[in-house]
Amino acid sequence: MEYVLEAVMRGKILFVFGLAMGYVLGARAGRERYQQIKAGAEKIWMDPRVQEQVHTVEDFVKDKAPDLAEKATTAAKKVVSTVRNARDDKGE
């Protein structure tokens, strides 16, 4: 009976050890892959062609933002007016 108990305990210990080793090796592999992806993304981001497009978009947004803000404000005021008129019409 003792032999069976020892075998079961040994099996459990080996199982836990296997889980721990799998976790450590998987975490290491995951970290390495993350670093590869990060390095690739940084390389692409720092490419002069990409940066040129980023600056083009930034300039476009800076030029158009005031106009878009004004249009959004006008549209919001129109919606508020429409809702108030609809509410007043129902109240009569």
N, C-alpha and C positions, 0 to 999 in steps of 0.2 A: 504494500500500500504506500509506503514512504517513497518508493521508486517512482510510482505513478505521480505522486504529488510533486516530486522534484522535476519530473519531465514536464509537467504542466507549467510549473513556475518558470522553468528554463525557457519554454516556448513563449510564455508571456513576456519575459524579459527580452528575448530576441525580437519579438514583434515590436515592442516599444522602442528598442534600439534601432530597428529598421525604419520605423516611422521618423525617429529623430534624424537619422542619416538622410533619409529622403527629403525631409524638410530643409536641412542645411544645404544639401546639394541643389535642391530646387530653388532655394532662395538665392544662392550664389549665381546660378545660371540665369535666373530672372533679373538679377541686378546687372549682370553683364549685358544682357539683351537690352535692358533699359538704357544703359550707357551708350550702346551702339545706336539705338534709335535717336537718343538725345543728340549725339554727335552728328548724325546725319541731318537732323532737323536744323541744327545750328549752322551746318555747312550750307544748306540750302538758303536759310534766312540771310546769311551774310554774303551771298552771291550778289555781285554788283547789279545784275539784271533784275533780281528780285527787289533790291533796295531802290532801284530806279522807279519801279512800279509802285512801291510803297510811298515814295515821295510824291509821285503823280497823284495818287489817291488822296494823300493828305492835303495837297494843294487844292484839289477839286473840292474836298469837303470844306476847307477854309473859305473858299470862294462862294460856295452855295449855301452854307449854313445859315447866314442871316436871312436869305430869301425863303428858305424852307421854314425857318422859325416864324417868319411873318405869315406865311401861308397857313401854317398849323394854327397859329393864334386866330386868324380870320375864320378858318374852318370851325374851330372850337366855339367861337362866338356865335356863328351861324347855327350850330347844333343847339346851343343853349337857347337861342331865340326861337328856334323851331319847336323845341320841347315846351317852352313857356307858352307859346301860342296855342299849341295843341292842348295843353293843360287848361288854359283859359277858355278855349272853345268848349271843352267838356264840362266845365264848371257852370256855364250859362244855362 
